[in-house]
Amino acid sequence: MKHFLLVGASSAIAQATKHHLMNDGHSVVQLSRNSLHSDVPIMDYLGELPKMDQSLDGLVYFPGSINLKPFRSLKLEDFQHDLNVHFLGAVNVLKTYFNQLNEGASVVMISSVAATTGMPFHASVASVKAALEGLGRSLAAEWAPKVRVNVVAPSLTLTPMADKLTNTPEKIEAAGQRHPLKRIGSPEDLAHSIVFLLSPTSSWMTGQVISVDGGMGTLKG
């Protein structure tokens, strides 16, 4: 049995990941601002995080937001909020729990196809996700060979966070048609990739950004 920490555990992708890990017989600790999905509820990913005596074989940082606006409508506060949630929160979590990571542990962070594919109205989220990818590559180099660090970069996924973009069958169909595989992602699609990166099956992979995006980032639909 291995031990994993899921941060931002209330997300649909985190819950799908937890389901697979626990079905495989592993132990999962959840941290979230949502008390229903947290073993130790927290108020802020930038604040003091709970101490943990348990050593860890893997850590996944899930927190995110979808803040799509024209650049002229984005305020500095929007950029700061997204920076705090997507990037600085990850920095704080990794600094807090690095000493709990076992030899051979795996860290996974969640980026976005928008970090490397220019998309209108994505200025804020694309910027902070690009920073997160840079962090992942840098830490992969610095922490090798003890700890592996990889990043998963999805496109639009059918989750509550994306509800404004997927709250009708027509929106789901239209969004799917923009992807070469002609559908949007599911939490399971992302969970399978995350579980793979946490497992020994991916033991020769580090510093990678894995696109799980229906082909959106590299193919013309």
C-alpha positions as CSV (number, residue, x, y, z in Angstrom):
1,M,0.0,0.0,0.0
2,K,1.2,3.5,-0.9
3,H,0.2,6.8,0.6
4,F,-0.9,9.8,-1.5
5,L,-1.9,13.4,-0.7
6,L,-4.5,15.0,-2.9
7,V,-4.7,18.8,-2.5
8,G,-7.8,20.5,-3.8
9,A,-9.6,17.2,-3.3
10,S,-13.1,18.5,-3.9
11,S,-12.6,18.7,-7.6
12,A,-14.3,16.1,-9.8
13,I,-10.9,15.0,-11.2
14,A,-9.5,14.6,-7.7
15,Q,-12.4,12.5,-6.6
16,A,-12.1,10.3,-9.7
17,T,-8.3,10.0,-8.9
18,K,-9.1,9.1,-5.3
19,H,-11.5,6.4,-6.4
20,H,-8.9,4.7,-8.6
21,L,-6.1,4.9,-5.9
22,M,-8.3,3.5,-3.2
23,N,-9.6,0.7,-5.4
24,D,-6.0,-0.2,-6.0
25,G,-5.6,-0.5,-2.2
26,H,-3.7,2.7,-1.5
27,S,-4.2,5.2,1.3
28,V,-5.3,8.7,0.4
29,V,-5.2,11.9,2.4
30,Q,-7.4,14.7,1.2
31,L,-6.9,18.5,1.7
32,S,-9.6,20.9,0.6
33,R,-11.3,24.1,1.5
34,N,-14.5,22.0,1.2
35,S,-15.0,20.2,4.5
36,L,-16.9,17.4,2.7
37,H,-13.8,16.4,0.8
38,S,-11.0,17.0,3.3
39,D,-9.6,15.0,6.1
40,V,-8.2,18.3,7.6
41,P,-10.2,21.3,6.2
42,I,-8.1,24.3,5.4
43,M,-9.0,27.9,4.8
44,D,-6.3,29.0,2.3
45,Y,-3.7,27.2,0.2
46,L,-1.3,30.1,0.9
47,G,-1.7,29.9,4.7
48,E,-0.2,27.6,7.2
49,L,-1.0,24.0,6.2
50,P,-1.7,21.1,8.6
51,K,1.3,19.1,9.7
52,M,1.6,15.6,8.4
53,D,3.5,12.8,10.0
54,Q,2.7,10.3,7.3
55,S,5.4,9.8,4.6
56,L,4.1,10.2,1.0
57,D,4.6,8.2,-2.2
58,G,2.8,10.9,-4.2
59,L,1.2,14.3,-4.2
60,V,-1.2,15.9,-6.6
61,Y,-2.1,19.6,-6.7
62,F,-5.6,20.1,-8.2
63,P,-6.7,23.7,-7.3
64,G,-7.7,25.9,-10.2
65,S,-10.3,28.2,-11.6
66,I,-11.7,29.2,-15.0
67,N,-11.5,33.0,-15.4
68,L,-12.1,33.7,-19.1
69,K,-12.4,37.4,-20.0
70,P,-11.2,39.8,-22.6
71,F,-7.8,41.2,-21.6
72,R,-9.3,44.7,-21.3
73,S,-11.8,43.4,-18.7
74,L,-9.2,41.6,-16.6
75,K,-8.1,43.5,-13.5
76,L,-4.8,43.1,-11.7
77,E,-6.8,41.5,-9.0
78,D,-7.9,38.7,-11.4
79,F,-4.3,37.9,-12.3
80,Q,-3.3,38.0,-8.6
81,H,-6.1,35.6,-7.7
82,D,-5.3,33.1,-10.4
83,L,-1.6,33.4,-9.5
84,N,-2.4,32.6,-5.9
85,V,-4.7,29.6,-6.6
86,H,-2.8,28.0,-9.5
87,F,0.8,28.7,-8.8
88,L,1.7,30.2,-5.3
89,G,-0.6,27.7,-3.6
90,A,1.3,24.9,-5.3
91,V,4.6,26.4,-4.2
92,N,3.3,26.6,-0.6
93,V,2.1,23.0,-0.7
94,L,5.3,21.6,-2.1
95,K,7.5,23.6,0.3
96,T,5.3,22.3,3.2
97,Y,5.3,18.6,2.3
98,F,8.6,18.1,0.5
99,N,10.2,16.4,3.5
100,Q,7.3,13.9,3.6
101,L,8.0,12.7,0.1
102,N,9.6,9.2,0.0
103,E,12.5,8.2,-2.3
104,G,10.8,7.5,-5.6
105,A,7.8,9.7,-4.9
106,S,5.8,11.3,-7.7
107,V,4.4,14.8,-7.8
108,V,1.7,15.7,-10.4
109,M,0.4,19.2,-11.1
110,I,-2.5,20.3,-13.4
111,S,-1.9,22.8,-16.2
112,S,-4.0,23.6,-19.2
113,V,-3.8,23.4,-23.0
114,A,-4.1,27.2,-22.9
115,A,-0.5,27.5,-21.4
116,T,1.0,26.6,-24.8
117,T,-1.8,27.1,-27.3
118,G,-2.9,30.7,-27.9
119,M,-6.6,31.1,-27.1
120,P,-8.6,34.3,-26.8
121,F,-9.9,35.3,-23.3
122,H,-7.3,33.0,-21.6
123,A,-4.6,35.6,-20.7
124,S,-4.8,35.1,-17.0
125,V,-5.1,31.3,-16.8
126,A,-2.6,30.8,-19.6
127,S,-0.1,32.9,-17.8
128,V,-0.3,31.2,-14.5
129,K,-0.4,27.7,-16.0
130,A,2.7,28.5,-18.0
131,A,4.4,29.4,-14.7
132,L,3.2,26.2,-13.2
133,E,4.7,24.2,-16.1
134,G,8.0,26.0,-15.6
135,L,7.9,25.2,-11.9
136,G,7.3,21.6,-12.7
137,R,10.3,21.3,-15.1
138,S,12.6,23.1,-12.7
139,L,11.7,21.0,-9.7
140,A,11.9,17.8,-11.8
141,A,15.6,18.7,-12.5
142,E,16.3,19.8,-8.9
143,W,14.7,16.9,-7.1
144,A,15.9,14.1,-9.4
145,P,16.5,11.3,-8.8
146,K,14.6,11.3,-5.5
147,V,11.3,12.7,-6.6
148,R,9.7,12.8,-10.0
149,V,7.6,15.8,-11.1
150,N,5.2,15.8,-14.0
151,V,2.4,18.0,-15.2
152,V,-0.9,17.1,-16.9
153,A,-2.4,19.6,-19.3
154,P,-6.1,19.1,-20.1
155,S,-8.4,20.9,-22.4
156,L,-12.1,21.5,-21.4
157,T,-13.3,18.8,-19.1
158,L,-16.8,18.0,-18.0
159,T,-16.6,19.2,-14.3
160,P,-18.6,21.5,-12.1
161,M,-15.9,24.1,-12.5
162,A,-16.6,24.2,-16.2
163,D,-20.4,24.4,-15.8
164,K,-20.8,27.8,-17.5
165,L,-19.2,26.3,-20.6
166,T,-20.9,22.9,-20.5
167,N,-24.3,23.5,-18.9
168,T,-26.4,22.5,-22.0
169,P,-26.1,19.6,-24.4
170,E,-25.6,22.2,-27.2
171,K,-22.6,23.7,-25.4
172,I,-21.1,20.3,-24.8
173,E,-21.6,19.3,-28.5
174,A,-20.2,22.6,-29.8
175,A,-17.1,22.4,-27.5
176,G,-16.6,18.8,-28.5
177,Q,-16.6,19.6,-32.1
178,R,-13.6,22.0,-31.6
179,H,-11.5,19.0,-30.5
180,P,-10.0,16.6,-33.1
181,L,-11.5,13.7,-31.1
182,K,-14.9,15.4,-31.2
183,R,-15.7,15.3,-27.6
184,I,-14.6,17.1,-24.4
185,G,-12.8,15.4,-21.6
186,S,-14.2,13.6,-18.6
187,P,-12.8,13.5,-15.0
188,E,-12.0,9.8,-15.7
189,D,-9.8,10.7,-18.7
190,L,-7.7,12.9,-16.4
191,A,-7.7,10.6,-13.5
192,H,-6.3,7.7,-15.6
193,S,-3.4,9.9,-16.7
194,I,-2.7,11.1,-13.1
195,V,-2.8,7.6,-11.6
196,F,-0.4,6.5,-14.4
197,L,2.1,9.3,-13.4
198,L,1.8,8.3,-9.7
199,S,2.5,4.7,-10.5
200,P,5.8,2.8,-11.0
201,T,4.7,2.2,-14.6
202,S,5.9,5.8,-15.3
203,S,9.1,5.5,-13.2
204,W,11.3,6.7,-16.1
205,M,9.3,9.9,-16.7
206,T,10.0,13.2,-15.1
207,G,9.9,16.9,-16.1
208,Q,7.1,16.1,-18.7
209,V,4.0,18.1,-19.6
210,I,1.5,15.4,-20.7
211,S,-1.3,16.8,-22.9
212,V,-4.6,15.1,-22.2
213,D,-6.7,17.4,-24.4
214,G,-8.4,15.5,-27.2
215,G,-5.7,16.7,-29.6
216,M,-6.6,20.3,-29.1
217,G,-3.0,21.5,-28.4
218,T,-1.3,19.9,-31.4
219,L,-3.8,18.9,-34.1
220,K,-6.1,20.8,-36.4
221,G,-9.7,19.6,-35.9
